[in-house]
Amino acid sequence: HIASRVSDVVNFVAHVNEIREITGRGFSFLRIPRSYYGRLEASDLVEAGASKRLADAVVAAMTKAGIASKAGIVDLDASEEKVSSAISSAIKDAADSKEELQKGYESRREAIVAAVLRARYLNLHKLLRSHLSPETYLNIVRNKVLVDIQGNDILFQIFTGNILQRNASEEAPFLEFIQRVCSERKDDDGKPLAIRPGCGGFGIRNFLTLFLSIEVSKAMSQLEAAAEAKDFKAQQIAERRVKILTRQLDESNPVLTQISDAMTAESDASAAAKATTDEKEKRRLLAEAERWKEKKQDGNRVLQELSDRYKAMMKEVREEEEENKKKE
């Protein structure tokens, strides 16, 4: 593949998408599942201060109003007014505990509505917090840009679909575009630290996401083709494949964060040990680096276990698909 650095990945992708929409020409980007960026779950609303009963009522209200899908994917065009109105209507129509729900909602209205809207990019927000504005987060999600961090540095990354491909079955190149946003860190004396080579990392979480998103893209294409052909069995198989791959993404993300954080901490401790002339401090820092190395290895083991489990699930789907083809 061919990689290139651009100054503003998010706006670059938005511009390319706009040109393709207007002209019908230009390359397209990989379809990253929305669950990569975040989805609405009752536990997030409980964290925002809602009771379990109120949290469940809010999730149900969002689904009923069409603001969120059954999988918890929140509409990117959702607004505070729409969310608040849907919750109020649901509480008004509640069969029981209406007063309790209303009181709980009124006391935490702002936090609950914010949690619903933040669910559109929750996974990114957990990584970057207030480093980016809500508008930037939404632009990232709309344009399906991949994000990774290393310490306080950020990597924006996007891959195109195949280009210059003559036939669908043939191998073809693709393009990668990246943007590195390096933090302006300072040492204990207030002097700027040297910029870390490859700041923002090399997309450790995105290697797995890239593979899974390619597989999701294939499964979504199969789903669309099956639906058009009215092949309901093939449709069910493709839907299962999409769900399995999406769940693997959801479960892998926090583990990848653990690995990335451990790699950063190990690197920082090792660099500090190399720089110090105090032997006692050097030993302490090297021991710290070793502890982070163990955490990184623990994360890799968990990731491998996840991979093995989902590989077995996908094997079952492939076997079912082969059986279905034999019956045709």
N, C-alpha and C positions, 0 to 999 in steps of 0.2 A: 504494500500500500504506500501511498505518498502522503507525508505529513507536512503541514504548513502552520506557521504561527500567525495569528491575526491580532489586531489591537483590541477588538471588542467582539468576542464570539457571539454573544447574545444578539446584538444588533445586526451582525453579519448574517446570522442564520435567519433572523426575522426578514431581512432584506431579500435574501435568496428565496425564501418561502413566498414572499409577496410577488416577486418577479414571476415565479413558477405559476402562481395562482392567476396572474394577469395574462401571461403569454402562453401558458400550457407547456412551457419548455424549461429546461434546467434540471439539475440533479436533485434528488430527494434524499432525505436523511432517514436513518434508522428509526423505527417506531419504538420508542421507549415506553414501556407500560406506565400508566399514570401512578400505579402503586409504588413505583420507584421513588416518587417525590413525596408521597404521603396519602393517607386516607383517614376518614373519620371513624373513630372507635370510641365506645362508651368510656373506656378507661382514661382517655385524654380529657374528657369532660369532667370526670371525677377529679382529675388532677387540677382542673380549673376551678374546683370548688362545688361542683354539683353533687347531689346525692346519687347513689346508684340508680334509684327509681327515676329521678329526673334525667339522668344521663341517658338511660334507655329510652325515655319518652322523647328526648331531643333527637336522638338518632332515628327513631321511628318517624318523627315529624319531618325530618329532612328527606327521608326516603319517600314518604307519602306526598310531599310537596314537589318532588322531582328535583330537589336541590342536590341530593346525593343519590348515587346508585345503591343497589343492594350490597355491593361490595365496599361501600363507603367512599366512593370517588366523588368528591364535591365539585359541582359545576364551577368552572373558572370565572364565570360572570356573576356568581352569587354576590349579593350585597348585604350589608348590615340590615337594611330594611326588610329584604326578603326573608332572611334567616329569622329575624326577630318576630316578624308577622306570622311565619309558619309555626314557630314555637308557641306563641300566644294562642293561636287558633287550636293547636293540639291540646294545650292545657285546658282551654275553654270547653273542648269536646271530650275531655277525659271522663271515663266512667266513674272513677273513684280517686280519692286522694287529691282532688282538684285544688283545695286550699293549700295543702302541703307543697304541691308542685309549684303553684303560683308564688308562694312565699319564698321558696328556694330559688326560683328563677329571678324574682325581683332583687334578691340580695346579691346575686352574682351575674346579673344580666350581661354586663359589659364583657366580663371574662369568658362567659359561655359562648356568646356570639363570636368573640375574637377567636376562641378555640375552634369553632366550626370553620371559620374562614381560613385559619392557619392550617387546617388539615389538608388544604390544597397543596401545601409545600412543607408539611411538618417534618419530614425526614431531613430536608435541607436546613430547616430552621434549627433543628437539634444540633446540626454541625456548625452553623454560622451565626445563629441568634440574630442580634440586631445589626450585624455587619452589613447586611443588605436591606434595602427598603422592600415593603410588600410588593410594590410595582415591579421591582427587579426580579424578585422571586417568581412572580406570576409570568414575567417574560421568559424566564428560564424554563418554566413548566410548559408554557404555550409552545415554545420552540424546541422542547425536548432536548435541552442541553444537559450533558452529564457534568457532575461536579464532584471534585475530590478535594481534600484538605490535607495538609501536613503541617502540624503546629498551627501557626497563624497565617500560613500561605495557602492560596487557593489555586486550583487548576480547573479551568473550564475546558470541556472537551466535547467534540461532536464528530460523528462518522457518517459519511454518505452511504447510500446503498451502492450496489455495483454500478460501475460506469463502463462505457465502451463494450458492453456485453452483447454479443451477436445472438446467442441463444440462451434461454433461461437455464439450461443444464450445464453451461460452460462456466469455467472459472473466469473471474474478471477482477480488475483492480478496484479499489475504493479509496476515498480521500479522508484524511483526518485533519481537523482544524483544532488548534489549542490556543489558549490564552493563559498566561501565568500572572497572577496578582501576588506580588511579594510584599510581605509586611515590612514596615519600617521599624525593625526591632533595634533596641539599644542595649549596651552592656551596663554593668553596675556603675560605671563612671559617666554614663549618659552619652557615650560615643556610639555612632551607628555601627551595628554589626555587619560583617561582610554578608552579602546576599548569598544564600545557600544555592549551589548549582542545582538546577532542576527544581527550583522552589515550587511548592504545591504538590510535589511528588510526581509520579508517573501514572496516576490513575489506577492505583491498586484495586480499589473497589470497582473500577469501571472495566477491568479485564473480565471479571465474572459477569458484570452487567451487560457488557458488549455481547458476550456469548449468548446469555439468556435472552437478550432483546432480539438478537438475530433469530433465535429459535421461536420466540414469541411472534415475530414478524412472519415467519414461515407458517406457524400455526394459524395466525389470523387470516393469512391468504387462503389457507386450506379451508378455514371456516367459511369465508366469503364464497369460495368456489362451491363448497358443499351446499350452502344455503341457496345459491343460484340454481344448482342442479336438483334441489329438493331431495338431497340424499341425507335424510335425517340421522341415520346411523353414523355416517362420516362426520356430520355436524357435531354429534355428541362426543365423538372421539377427539375432534379438534378443540372443542370447548374444554374437555378434560385436560388436554395438553396445555392450553393457555393457563388454566387455573393452577396446574402443578408448577409450571415455570414461574408464574407470578408469586406463588407462595414461597418458592425457593428464594426469589429475590427478597421478599419481605423478611424472611428468617436470616438470610445471609448478611443483610445490611449492617445490623448492629455488631456482628462478629467482625466484619471488615473494618468497622470503625475501631474496634478494640485492637486489631492487628496494626492498623495505620497509626493509631496513637502510640502504641508500644514501640513501633519502629522509630517514630519521631523522638520519643523520650530516650530510647537506647542511643540514638545518634547524638542527641544533645549531651547526654551524660558522658559518652565516649570522647566527644570533642572537648568537653570541659576537663576531663581527666588528662587529656593530652596537653592541654594548655597550662595546667597548674604545675607549680614547682614544689608544692607542699606534698610530701609523700603520704601523710595521713589522709589528706583530702583526696589525693589521687586514688588511694585504696577504696575510700568510701564511694567515690564516683564510679569506679570500675565495678564495685559490688552492685551499685544501683543499675548500671548498664546491664549487668548479668540478670538482675531481677526482671528488667523490662524485656530482655531477650527471651526469658522463660514465659512471660505473658504472651509475647508474640507467638511462640511455639504452641502454647495452649490454644490460642485462637486458630492457628493453622490446623490443629487436630480437630477442633470443633467444626471448622469449615469442611474438612475432609469427611467427617461423619455425616454432615448435612448433605454433601455431594453424593455420598454412597446411598443414602436413604432415598433421595429424589431420583437418582439414577435407576434404582429398583422400580420406582413408581413409573418412570418413563418406559422401562422395559415392558411392564404390564400393558401400557397403552399401545406400544408398538405391536405386541403380540395380538392384542384385540384388533388392531388395524389390519394385520395380516389375515386373521381369521375372517374379518369382514370382506376382504378382497377375494378370498377363496369362495365365499358364498355367492359372489356376484356372477 
